[in-house]
Every structure is written in C-alpha cells, then in structure tokens.
Amino acid sequence: MFVASLGDTVIAKSEDCLVIENNIYFPKNDVKTEYLFQTETSTRCPWKGMATYFDIKTMENSVKDAAWSYLRPKSKAKRIKGHIAFWKDVVVKELPTN
C-alpha cells in the first residue's frame, strides 16, 4: 500500500501502484483528482511519450506541476496509461503490510 500526501492531506492511496524508474504511479481511480489541476507543462520521455503535468492545490498548500501522467503513452509504456505520479513536496510512502 502506497500513500501520497501533501502536508496533512492525502492525495492518493493504493495497493495497485506501478513502480517504474523509481517513480510510484497510482491508478487514477485511487487519486483524489479534485486536488489536481492540469497545467500547460509537458515533457517528453523517449520510451513513455509526452507527460502532462498537474498543479496540486489543497486548503493548506499549492504546488506547481507536482504530479504528472502519460495520457497517451507509447506502446512500450501502455501499462502506465491511467496512472499518476507525484514529486516535489508530495511525500510518497509505502505503508507496512501485516
């Protein structure tokens, strides 16, 4: 189980994350998308394709381009379609399993 938080606000929580290149990708259904706002920022990965970025805004915090997703990934990365990853001030932790 992974949890992504910005300050005291949990942004995402999932048991079905993908770990790719040391990044944790959460299924979109496990992300509180009401905190995400798409920006104009994009980057290109040679094997994943174009990444779309999102600002994260909560009651306490606002962080520019703190999440990204590959909305139309290349065929080699098709399994990350519908997933969102976080960075900057967002803390992603793996919770211990019992």
C-alpha positions in Angstrom: 0.0 0.0 0.0 1.4 3.4 -1.0 0.1 6.8 0.2 0.9 10.2 -1.4 0.4 13.3 0.8 0.9 17.0 0.6 1.1 18.3 4.1 -1.7 16.7 6.1 -3.8 16.0 3.0 -3.8 12.5 1.5 -3.8 12.9 -2.3 -3.7 9.2 -3.2 -3.7 5.8 -1.6 -3.5 2.5 -3.4 -2.5 -1.2 -3.3 -2.2 -1.3 -7.1 0.7 1.1 -7.8 3.3 0.6 -10.5 6.9 1.3 -9.8 8.8 2.5 -12.9 12.2 4.1 -12.8 11.9 4.7 -9.1 8.6 6.6 -9.5 5.3 5.3 -8.0 2.4 5.5 -10.4 -1.0 5.5 -8.7 -4.1 4.3 -10.6 -6.2 7.4 -11.4 -9.2 5.8 -9.6 -7.1 5.9 -6.3 -6.2 9.6 -6.7 -8.3 12.4 -5.3 -8.3 14.3 -8.6 -10.3 17.2 -7.1 -6.8 18.4 -5.9 -5.2 18.2 -9.4 -5.4 20.9 -12.0 -3.9 20.3 -15.4 -1.2 22.8 -16.5 0.4 23.7 -19.8 3.6 22.0 -18.8 4.7 18.9 -20.7 7.9 16.8 -21.1 8.9 14.0 -23.4 10.3 10.7 -22.5 11.9 8.7 -25.3 10.1 5.5 -24.4 7.0 6.7 -22.5 5.9 9.6 -24.6 4.6 13.0 -23.6 3.9 13.7 -19.9 1.1 16.0 -18.9 1.6 17.9 -15.6 -0.8 19.0 -12.8 -0.7 21.6 -10.1 -1.9 20.3 -6.7 -4.0 22.6 -4.6 -5.3 21.8 -1.1 -6.7 24.0 1.7 -3.1 24.4 3.1 -0.8 24.0 0.1 -0.3 24.7 -3.6 2.5 23.2 -5.6 3.0 23.8 -9.3 3.5 20.8 -11.6 3.7 18.4 -8.6 2.0 15.5 -10.5 2.3 14.0 -14.0 0.6 11.4 -16.2 1.1 9.9 -19.6 -2.4 10.4 -21.1 -1.4 8.7 -24.3 1.8 6.7 -23.6 3.8 5.0 -26.3 3.2 1.3 -26.8 6.1 0.2 -24.6 4.6 2.1 -21.7 1.0 1.3 -22.2 0.6 -0.1 -18.7 1.0 3.4 -17.2 -2.0 4.8 -19.0 -4.5 6.0 -16.4 -1.8 6.4 -13.7 -0.5 9.5 -12.0 2.9 10.0 -10.3 4.0 12.7 -7.8 7.1 14.6 -6.9 8.3 17.9 -5.4 6.6 18.5 -2.0 4.4 15.4 -2.3 5.6 12.7 0.1 5.0 9.1 -1.2 5.4 6.4 1.4 4.9 2.7 1.4 2.9 1.5 4.4 4.0 -1.7 6.1 1.8 -4.7 5.4 0.7 -7.0 8.2 
